[in-house]
Amino acid sequence: MRNFSAVLRHFPGQRILIIGDVILDRYWWGEASRLSPEAPVPVVRKQRSTVRPGGAANTAANLAALGATPLLIGLVGTDRESLELQGALLECGVAVDSLISETARLTTTKTRVIASHQQIVRVDEEDIAPISRAAEERARTVIAERLESASAVVVSDYAKGFLTPSLLHFVTGAAGRAGKRVFIDPKGADYARYQGCFLMKPNRLELSVLTGLPARNHEETLMAGSRLSALMPGAMILVTEGADGMTLFAGTGPAEHHASAPRQVYDVTGAGDTVMATLSLAISAGASYRDAMELATEAAAIAIGTMGTATVKLLQLETAMNAAVQPGAAAVS
């Protein structure tokens, strides 16, 4: 195990520009002890409600928890949910002054009902129509203003209408001219939308959609990942494989695989956002790709051990990495 302290010391001070679909993650927590007489569903007695930043906002929250300065640009409405999301972001140390609002648009909201640590149902409220031309122009202006001071750019695509092909083309073009790396969390089958990026991070399902090839296990992932790498010349492809770790495809060289240790999984919600935040931050802080993968794997393991959308603190990650060298090290919450 290598010493990661030098890389982690460079996390604070990094300024990462995050562009993507912001989501309000709302949780209703309660208990279920009986079935409804009206339908074969549990009756949940609601006890409390919490909200967390989701989607690109969760990536930003993870970056802030890891010590970086996130510069978040996304689309919200002018509804109560927008205010709730902005409040949750501010609590996480993420500035909200670059969020773009559209009056007639819903703020994307996912409400999850949790009973006895089990998700019962999720209710989505969203408008996935493409962003208006006026809102896209405002986005371009803010992106251009924030790009100069950024160490890197993270694009978090949840297919909620903000990241139009023209806006994505603008982002990759402007970042390329400014010499900034673009890390992309993709959605959908059109890989051409993301041409010009430095690294793209699909999971197995997303990889299968992007290539039309199965990616149900590591062997199939190697085939599909090689195919996507060939379709995206100049870009690295990092495929997250759940319990099987992650695999990096870089040009014509052999794929590099990093396995993950067995972990207790409580909730995978937002784990991909944690991986993207840690990976982009680690590479921006000077980590090798191998070390960045190891740090991202460990951060994801911490996140999935928490119920609900979670952020991973810098001290938690540092303690976990040290514990790998010194198994008796205490955990930090």
C-alpha positions as a LaTeX table, in Angstrom:
\begin{tabular}{lrrr}
\hline
Residue & $x$ (\AA) & $y$ (\AA) & $z$ (\AA) \\
\hline
Met1 & 0.00 & 0.00 & 0.00 \\
Arg2 & 1.40 & 3.39 & $-0.96$ \\
Asn3 & 1.46 & 6.52 & 1.17 \\
Phe4 & $-1.45$ & 8.74 & 0.06 \\
Ser5 & $-0.82$ & 11.57 & 2.53 \\
Ala6 & 0.94 & 13.78 & $-0.03$ \\
Val7 & $-1.99$ & 13.56 & $-2.44$ \\
Leu8 & $-4.61$ & 14.11 & 0.26 \\
Arg9 & $-2.77$ & 17.21 & 1.48 \\
His10 & $-3.37$ & 18.76 & $-1.93$ \\
Phe11 & $-7.15$ & 18.19 & $-1.85$ \\
Pro12 & $-7.85$ & 21.49 & $-0.05$ \\
Gly13 & $-7.35$ & 24.38 & $-2.41$ \\
Gln14 & $-8.45$ & 22.52 & $-5.55$ \\
Arg15 & $-11.29$ & 24.30 & $-7.33$ \\
Ile16 & $-13.48$ & 21.90 & $-9.31$ \\
Leu17 & $-16.18$ & 23.16 & $-11.68$ \\
Ile18 & $-19.24$ & 20.88 & $-11.60$ \\
Ile19 & $-21.79$ & 21.22 & $-14.41$ \\
Gly20 & $-24.85$ & 19.02 & $-14.45$ \\
Asp21 & $-28.28$ & 17.99 & $-13.26$ \\
Val22 & $-28.86$ & 18.98 & $-9.64$ \\
Ile23 & $-31.41$ & 17.00 & $-7.65$ \\
Leu24 & $-33.09$ & 17.36 & $-4.27$ \\
Asp25 & $-32.97$ & 14.02 & $-2.47$ \\
Arg26 & $-35.77$ & 13.94 & 0.11 \\
Tyr27 & $-36.11$ & 11.12 & 2.62 \\
Trp28 & $-39.15$ & 10.15 & 4.67 \\
Trp29 & $-38.05$ & 7.91 & 7.52 \\
Gly30 & $-40.44$ & 5.72 & 9.45 \\
Glu31 & $-41.49$ & 2.27 & 10.61 \\
Ala32 & $-43.64$ & $-0.36$ & 8.92 \\
Ser33 & $-45.27$ & $-3.00$ & 11.11 \\
Arg34 & $-48.37$ & $-3.97$ & 9.13 \\
Leu35 & $-49.84$ & $-4.21$ & 5.65 \\
Ser36 & $-52.48$ & $-1.81$ & 4.40 \\
Pro37 & $-56.06$ & $-3.17$ & 4.31 \\
Glu38 & $-56.51$ & $-1.24$ & 1.05 \\
Ala39 & $-53.72$ & $-2.88$ & $-0.97$ \\
Pro40 & $-50.85$ & $-5.35$ & $-0.42$ \\
Val41 & $-48.39$ & $-2.63$ & 0.57 \\
Pro42 & $-46.83$ & $-1.72$ & 3.93 \\
Val43 & $-48.20$ & 1.12 & 6.03 \\
Val44 & $-45.29$ & 3.40 & 6.96 \\
Arg45 & $-45.63$ & 5.54 & 10.05 \\
Lys46 & $-43.59$ & 8.62 & 9.14 \\
Gln47 & $-41.27$ & 9.79 & 11.93 \\
Arg48 & $-39.00$ & 12.37 & 10.31 \\
Ser49 & $-37.93$ & 13.91 & 7.01 \\
Thr50 & $-34.49$ & 14.91 & 5.75 \\
Val51 & $-33.11$ & 16.42 & 2.55 \\
Arg52 & $-29.73$ & 16.05 & 0.86 \\
Pro53 & $-28.16$ & 17.36 & $-2.34$ \\
Gly54 & $-28.41$ & 14.78 & $-5.13$ \\
Gly55 & $-27.04$ & 14.28 & $-8.63$ \\
Ala56 & $-24.46$ & 16.89 & $-9.59$ \\
Ala57 & $-25.21$ & 18.61 & $-6.29$ \\
Asn58 & $-24.11$ & 15.47 & $-4.44$ \\
Thr59 & $-20.85$ & 15.45 & $-6.41$ \\
Ala60 & $-20.32$ & 19.05 & $-5.31$ \\
Ala61 & $-21.14$ & 18.19 & $-1.69$ \\
Asn62 & $-18.62$ & 15.34 & $-1.76$ \\
Leu63 & $-15.95$ & 17.65 & $-3.16$ \\
Ala64 & $-16.60$ & 20.14 & $-0.35$ \\
Ala65 & $-16.42$ & 17.37 & 2.27 \\
Leu66 & $-13.07$ & 16.30 & 0.81 \\
Gly67 & $-11.71$ & 19.81 & 1.27 \\
Ala68 & $-12.02$ & 21.17 & $-2.26$ \\
Thr69 & $-13.88$ & 24.27 & $-3.42$ \\
Pro70 & $-16.76$ & 23.15 & $-5.69$ \\
Leu71 & $-18.10$ & 25.58 & $-8.29$ \\
Leu72 & $-21.58$ & 24.22 & $-9.04$ \\
Ile73 & $-23.62$ & 25.14 & $-12.12$ \\
Gly74 & $-27.03$ & 23.52 & $-12.59$ \\
Leu75 & $-30.69$ & 24.20 & $-13.31$ \\
Val76 & $-33.43$ & 24.68 & $-10.71$ \\
Gly77 & $-36.96$ & 26.03 & $-10.62$ \\
Thr78 & $-38.29$ & 28.86 & $-8.47$ \\
Asp79 & $-40.27$ & 26.49 & $-6.25$ \\
Arg80 & $-39.98$ & 25.46 & $-2.60$ \\
Glu81 & $-37.82$ & 22.51 & $-3.58$ \\
Ser82 & $-35.25$ & 24.88 & $-5.07$ \\
Leu83 & $-34.99$ & 26.67 & $-1.73$ \\
Glu84 & $-34.67$ & 23.34 & 0.09 \\
Leu85 & $-31.90$ & 22.23 & $-2.25$ \\
Gln86 & $-30.04$ & 25.50 & $-1.89$ \\
Gly87 & $-30.29$ & 25.27 & 1.89 \\
Ala88 & $-28.95$ & 21.71 & 1.82 \\
Leu89 & $-26.06$ & 22.78 & $-0.41$ \\
Leu90 & $-25.15$ & 25.69 & 1.85 \\
Glu91 & $-25.13$ & 23.33 & 4.84 \\
Cys92 & $-22.59$ & 21.22 & 2.93 \\
Gly93 & $-20.39$ & 24.22 & 2.19 \\
Val94 & $-21.37$ & 24.54 & $-1.50$ \\
Ala95 & $-22.09$ & 28.00 & $-2.91$ \\
Val96 & $-25.39$ & 28.37 & $-4.79$ \\
Asp97 & $-24.80$ & 31.66 & $-6.62$ \\
Ser98 & $-24.11$ & 29.92 & $-9.95$ \\
Leu99 & $-27.36$ & 27.92 & $-10.04$ \\
Ile100 & $-29.60$ & 28.95 & $-12.95$ \\
Ser101 & $-33.34$ & 29.17 & $-12.39$ \\
Glu102 & $-36.28$ & 28.84 & $-14.77$ \\
Thr103 & $-39.63$ & 30.02 & $-13.48$ \\
Ala104 & $-41.79$ & 27.43 & $-15.22$ \\
Arg105 & $-39.57$ & 24.47 & $-14.34$ \\
Leu106 & $-39.76$ & 21.96 & $-11.52$ \\
Thr107 & $-36.68$ & 21.43 & $-9.41$ \\
Thr108 & $-35.89$ & 17.74 & $-9.87$ \\
Thr109 & $-36.84$ & 15.98 & $-6.63$ \\
Lys110 & $-36.58$ & 12.34 & $-5.60$ \\
Thr111 & $-38.55$ & 11.40 & $-2.49$ \\
Arg112 & $-37.62$ & 8.06 & $-0.93$ \\
Val113 & $-39.69$ & 6.36 & 1.76 \\
Ile114 & $-37.45$ & 4.40 & 4.15 \\
Ala115 & $-38.81$ & 1.95 & 6.73 \\
Ser116 & $-36.48$ & $-0.04$ & 9.00 \\
His117 & $-33.46$ & 0.72 & 6.79 \\
Gln118 & $-35.32$ & $-0.52$ & 3.71 \\
Gln119 & $-36.38$ & 1.70 & 0.80 \\
Ile120 & $-40.09$ & 1.08 & 0.20 \\
Val121 & $-40.71$ & 3.38 & $-2.76$ \\
Arg122 & $-39.24$ & 6.36 & $-4.61$ \\
Val123 & $-41.36$ & 9.17 & $-6.06$ \\
Asp124 & $-39.80$ & 11.41 & $-8.73$ \\
Glu125 & $-40.90$ & 14.94 & $-9.59$ \\
Glu126 & $-39.11$ & 16.31 & $-12.62$ \\
Asp127 & $-39.20$ & 18.16 & $-15.93$ \\
Ile128 & $-36.77$ & 16.60 & $-18.41$ \\
Ala129 & $-37.50$ & 18.92 & $-21.33$ \\
Pro130 & $-34.35$ & 20.55 & $-22.78$ \\
Ile131 & $-33.25$ & 23.76 & $-21.12$ \\
Ser132 & $-34.54$ & 26.97 & $-22.78$ \\
Arg133 & $-32.25$ & 28.89 & $-25.11$ \\
Ala134 & $-32.16$ & 31.84 & $-22.70$ \\
Ala135 & $-31.21$ & 29.61 & $-19.76$ \\
Glu136 & $-28.51$ & 27.91 & $-21.85$ \\
Glu137 & $-27.03$ & 31.29 & $-22.72$ \\
Arg138 & $-26.92$ & 32.17 & $-19.03$ \\
Ala139 & $-25.24$ & 28.83 & $-18.36$ \\
Arg140 & $-22.59$ & 29.48 & $-20.99$ \\
Thr141 & $-21.84$ & 32.87 & $-19.49$ \\
Val142 & $-21.42$ & 31.49 & $-15.97$ \\
Ile143 & $-19.35$ & 28.53 & $-17.19$ \\
Ala144 & $-16.98$ & 30.87 & $-19.03$ \\
Glu145 & $-16.64$ & 33.01 & $-15.89$ \\
Arg146 & $-15.91$ & 30.07 & $-13.58$ \\
Leu147 & $-13.73$ & 28.01 & $-15.91$ \\
Glu148 & $-10.58$ & 30.13 & $-15.64$ \\
Ser149 & $-10.17$ & 29.56 & $-11.89$ \\
Ala150 & $-11.05$ & 25.84 & $-11.98$ \\
Ser151 & $-8.51$ & 23.03 & $-11.63$ \\
Ala152 & $-10.76$ & 20.65 & $-13.58$ \\
Val153 & $-14.33$ & 20.22 & $-14.85$ \\
Val154 & $-16.79$ & 17.52 & $-13.82$ \\
Val155 & $-19.91$ & 16.96 & $-15.95$ \\
Ser156 & $-22.65$ & 15.03 & $-14.14$ \\
Asp157 & $-25.35$ & 13.95 & $-16.61$ \\
Tyr158 & $-28.62$ & 12.57 & $-15.20$ \\
Ala159 & $-30.61$ & 13.23 & $-18.40$ \\
Lys160 & $-32.83$ & 15.88 & $-16.82$ \\
Gly161 & $-32.63$ & 18.34 & $-19.72$ \\
Phe162 & $-29.83$ & 20.68 & $-18.63$ \\
Leu163 & $-26.94$ & 19.15 & $-20.59$ \\
Thr164 & $-28.04$ & 19.67 & $-24.19$ \\
Pro165 & $-25.66$ & 18.55 & $-26.96$ \\
Ser166 & $-24.83$ & 22.18 & $-27.72$ \\
Leu167 & $-24.04$ & 22.97 & $-24.08$ \\
Leu168 & $-21.88$ & 19.86 & $-23.76$ \\
His169 & $-20.02$ & 20.84 & $-26.95$ \\
Phe170 & $-19.46$ & 24.30 & $-25.51$ \\
Val171 & $-18.12$ & 22.88 & $-22.24$ \\
Thr172 & $-15.63$ & 20.46 & $-23.81$ \\
Gly173 & $-14.50$ & 23.08 & $-26.33$ \\
Ala174 & $-14.01$ & 25.85 & $-23.79$ \\
Ala175 & $-12.28$ & 23.51 & $-21.34$ \\
Gly176 & $-9.97$ & 22.21 & $-24.07$ \\
Arg177 & $-8.94$ & 25.74 & $-25.03$ \\
Ala178 & $-8.33$ & 26.55 & $-21.36$ \\
Gly179 & $-6.28$ & 23.39 & $-20.83$ \\
Lys180 & $-8.72$ & 21.97 & $-18.26$ \\
Arg181 & $-9.49$ & 18.26 & $-17.97$ \\
Val182 & $-13.14$ & 17.26 & $-18.31$ \\
Phe183 & $-14.43$ & 14.27 & $-16.32$ \\
Ile184 & $-17.86$ & 13.01 & $-17.39$ \\
Asp185 & $-20.46$ & 10.85 & $-15.66$ \\
Pro186 & $-22.58$ & 9.84 & $-18.69$ \\
Lys187 & $-26.19$ & 8.96 & $-19.30$ \\
Gly188 & $-27.86$ & 7.50 & $-22.40$ \\
Ala189 & $-26.66$ & 5.79 & $-25.57$ \\
Asp190 & $-25.13$ & 8.74 & $-27.46$ \\
Tyr191 & $-21.42$ & 8.58 & $-26.64$ \\
Ala192 & $-20.73$ & 11.22 & $-29.31$ \\
Arg193 & $-22.20$ & 13.83 & $-26.93$ \\
Tyr194 & $-19.11$ & 13.42 & $-24.78$ \\
Gln195 & $-16.35$ & 13.54 & $-27.42$ \\
Gly196 & $-13.48$ & 15.73 & $-26.28$ \\
Cys197 & $-13.55$ & 14.70 & $-22.63$ \\
Phe198 & $-10.50$ & 13.57 & $-20.67$ \\
Leu199 & $-12.22$ & 10.72 & $-18.81$ \\
Met200 & $-15.67$ & 9.15 & $-18.87$ \\
Lys201 & $-16.96$ & 7.05 & $-15.98$ \\
Pro202 & $-19.88$ & 4.74 & $-16.83$ \\
Asn203 & $-21.05$ & 1.90 & $-14.63$ \\
Arg204 & $-21.73$ & $-1.50$ & $-16.20$ \\
Leu205 & $-25.33$ & $-0.72$ & $-17.13$ \\
Glu206 & $-24.36$ & 2.63 & $-18.65$ \\
Leu207 & $-21.49$ & 0.95 & $-20.51$ \\
Ser208 & $-23.91$ & $-1.57$ & $-21.99$ \\
Val209 & $-26.26$ & 1.20 & $-23.13$ \\
Leu210 & $-23.38$ & 3.17 & $-24.67$ \\
Thr211 & $-21.98$ & 0.22 & $-26.62$ \\
Gly212 & $-24.93$ & $-2.12$ & $-27.19$ \\
Leu213 & $-22.84$ & $-4.92$ & $-25.70$ \\
Pro214 & $-23.57$ & $-6.88$ & $-22.51$ \\
Ala215 & $-21.54$ & $-5.95$ & $-19.43$ \\
Arg216 & $-22.98$ & $-8.28$ & $-16.80$ \\
Asn217 & $-19.62$ & $-9.43$ & $-15.42$ \\
His218 & $-15.96$ & $-8.48$ & $-15.54$ \\
Glu219 & $-15.20$ & $-10.50$ & $-18.68$ \\
Glu220 & $-18.02$ & $-8.84$ & $-20.63$ \\
Thr221 & $-16.98$ & $-5.47$ & $-19.21$ \\
Leu222 & $-13.50$ & $-5.92$ & $-20.69$ \\
Met223 & $-15.02$ & $-6.41$ & $-24.15$ \\
Ala224 & $-17.51$ & $-3.55$ & $-23.89$ \\
Gly225 & $-14.98$ & $-1.22$ & $-22.28$ \\
Ser226 & $-12.48$ & $-1.83$ & $-25.06$ \\
Arg227 & $-15.22$ & $-1.09$ & $-27.58$ \\
Leu228 & $-16.13$ & 2.23 & $-25.94$ \\
Ser229 & $-12.46$ & 3.17 & $-25.67$ \\
Ala230 & $-12.12$ & 2.66 & $-29.42$ \\
Leu231 & $-15.21$ & 4.80 & $-30.02$ \\
Met232 & $-13.81$ & 7.59 & $-27.82$ \\
Pro233 & $-10.24$ & 8.18 & $-29.07$ \\
Gly234 & $-8.21$ & 10.34 & $-26.72$ \\
Ala235 & $-10.49$ & 9.70 & $-23.75$ \\
Met236 & $-9.92$ & 7.36 & $-20.84$ \\
Ile237 & $-12.82$ & 5.11 & $-19.87$ \\
Leu238 & $-13.21$ & 4.13 & $-16.21$ \\
Val239 & $-15.92$ & 1.53 & $-15.65$ \\
Thr240 & $-17.22$ & 1.07 & $-12.11$ \\
Glu241 & $-18.17$ & $-2.56$ & $-11.52$ \\
Gly242 & $-19.78$ & $-2.54$ & $-8.09$ \\
Ala243 & $-18.40$ & $-5.32$ & $-5.91$ \\
Asp244 & $-15.86$ & $-6.14$ & $-8.66$ \\
Gly245 & $-14.10$ & $-2.78$ & $-8.31$ \\
Met246 & $-13.29$ & $-0.64$ & $-11.35$ \\
Thr247 & $-11.41$ & $-0.96$ & $-14.63$ \\
Leu248 & $-9.54$ & 1.73 & $-16.56$ \\
Phe249 & $-9.23$ & 1.66 & $-20.36$ \\
Ala250 & $-6.63$ & 4.06 & $-21.77$ \\
Gly251 & $-5.95$ & 3.92 & $-25.49$ \\
Thr252 & $-4.57$ & 0.70 & $-26.93$ \\
Gly253 & $-2.81$ & $-0.38$ & $-23.74$ \\
Pro254 & $-4.08$ & $-3.19$ & $-21.52$ \\
Ala255 & $-6.99$ & $-2.44$ & $-19.19$ \\
Glu256 & $-6.02$ & $-1.77$ & $-15.59$ \\
His257 & $-8.28$ & $-3.33$ & $-12.96$ \\
His258 & $-8.56$ & $-2.38$ & $-9.30$ \\
Ala259 & $-10.48$ & $-4.85$ & $-7.14$ \\
Ser260 & $-12.43$ & $-3.80$ & $-4.08$ \\
Ala261 & $-12.53$ & $-5.59$ & $-0.75$ \\
Pro262 & $-15.88$ & $-7.10$ & 0.35 \\
Arg263 & $-18.01$ & $-4.48$ & 2.14 \\
Gln264 & $-21.32$ & $-4.27$ & 3.94 \\
Val265 & $-23.72$ & $-2.45$ & 1.61 \\
Tyr266 & $-26.49$ & $-0.36$ & 3.17 \\
Asp267 & $-27.32$ & 2.03 & 0.31 \\
Val268 & $-25.67$ & 2.59 & $-3.08$ \\
Thr269 & $-27.48$ & 5.91 & $-3.64$ \\
Gly270 & $-24.98$ & 8.51 & $-4.81$ \\
Ala271 & $-21.96$ & 6.20 & $-4.70$ \\
Gly272 & $-21.13$ & 7.08 & $-8.31$ \\
Asp273 & $-21.09$ & 10.77 & $-7.38$ \\
Thr274 & $-18.64$ & 9.99 & $-4.59$ \\
Val275 & $-16.39$ & 8.10 & $-7.01$ \\
Met276 & $-16.42$ & 10.96 & $-9.52$ \\
Ala277 & $-15.69$ & 13.58 & $-6.87$ \\
Thr278 & $-12.79$ & 11.61 & $-5.40$ \\
Leu279 & $-11.34$ & 10.57 & $-8.74$ \\
Ser280 & $-11.36$ & 14.03 & $-10.32$ \\
Leu281 & $-9.99$ & 15.60 & $-7.16$ \\
Ala282 & $-7.22$ & 13.02 & $-6.74$ \\
Ile283 & $-6.01$ & 13.36 & $-10.34$ \\
Ser284 & $-6.15$ & 17.16 & $-10.07$ \\
Ala285 & $-4.09$ & 16.89 & $-6.87$ \\
Gly286 & $-1.37$ & 14.96 & $-8.69$ \\
Ala287 & $-2.29$ & 11.33 & $-7.99$ \\
Ser288 & $-1.44$ & 8.62 & $-10.49$ \\
Tyr289 & $-4.42$ & 6.99 & $-12.15$ \\
Arg290 & $-3.85$ & 3.85 & $-10.09$ \\
Asp291 & $-3.78$ & 5.80 & $-6.82$ \\
Ala292 & $-6.84$ & 7.81 & $-7.85$ \\
Met293 & $-8.74$ & 4.58 & $-8.50$ \\
Glu294 & $-7.74$ & 3.25 & $-5.09$ \\
Leu295 & $-8.84$ & 6.41 & $-3.32$ \\
Ala296 & $-12.15$ & 6.47 & $-5.24$ \\
Thr297 & $-12.81$ & 2.81 & $-4.41$ \\
Glu298 & $-12.25$ & 3.45 & $-0.71$ \\
Ala299 & $-14.46$ & 6.56 & $-0.73$ \\
Ala300 & $-17.27$ & 4.61 & $-2.41$ \\
Ala301 & $-16.95$ & 1.87 & 0.20 \\
Ile302 & $-17.48$ & 4.46 & 2.94 \\
Ala303 & $-20.48$ & 5.94 & 1.11 \\
Ile304 & $-22.33$ & 2.64 & 0.59 \\
Gly305 & $-21.95$ & 1.87 & 4.30 \\
Thr306 & $-24.28$ & 4.80 & 5.07 \\
Met307 & $-28.05$ & 4.82 & 4.60 \\
Gly308 & $-29.16$ & 7.63 & 2.31 \\
Thr309 & $-27.20$ & 9.97 & 0.05 \\
Ala310 & $-23.84$ & 10.34 & 1.79 \\
Thr311 & $-20.73$ & 12.49 & 1.59 \\
Val312 & $-17.26$ & 11.30 & 2.54 \\
Lys313 & $-15.09$ & 13.62 & 4.62 \\
Leu314 & $-11.38$ & 14.06 & 3.98 \\
Leu315 & $-10.52$ & 12.79 & 7.48 \\
Gln316 & $-12.70$ & 9.69 & 6.93 \\
Leu317 & $-10.88$ & 8.89 & 3.70 \\
Glu318 & $-7.45$ & 9.51 & 5.19 \\
Thr319 & $-8.26$ & 7.32 & 8.20 \\
Ala320 & $-9.56$ & 4.53 & 5.95 \\
Met321 & $-6.43$ & 4.61 & 3.80 \\
Asn322 & $-4.22$ & 4.55 & 6.91 \\
Ala323 & $-6.25$ & 1.65 & 8.32 \\
Ala324 & $-5.38$ & $-0.37$ & 5.23 \\
Val325 & $-1.74$ & $-0.08$ & 6.33 \\
Gln326 & $-2.48$ & $-0.28$ & 10.06 \\
Pro327 & $-5.55$ & $-2.53$ & 10.46 \\
Gly328 & $-6.01$ & $-1.49$ & 14.09 \\
Ala329 & $-6.59$ & 2.17 & 13.24 \\
Ala330 & $-9.89$ & 3.57 & 14.53 \\
Ala331 & $-12.68$ & 4.62 & 12.21 \\
Val332 & $-13.74$ & 8.26 & 12.00 \\
Ser333 & $-17.39$ & 9.22 & 11.55 \\
\hline
\end{tabular}
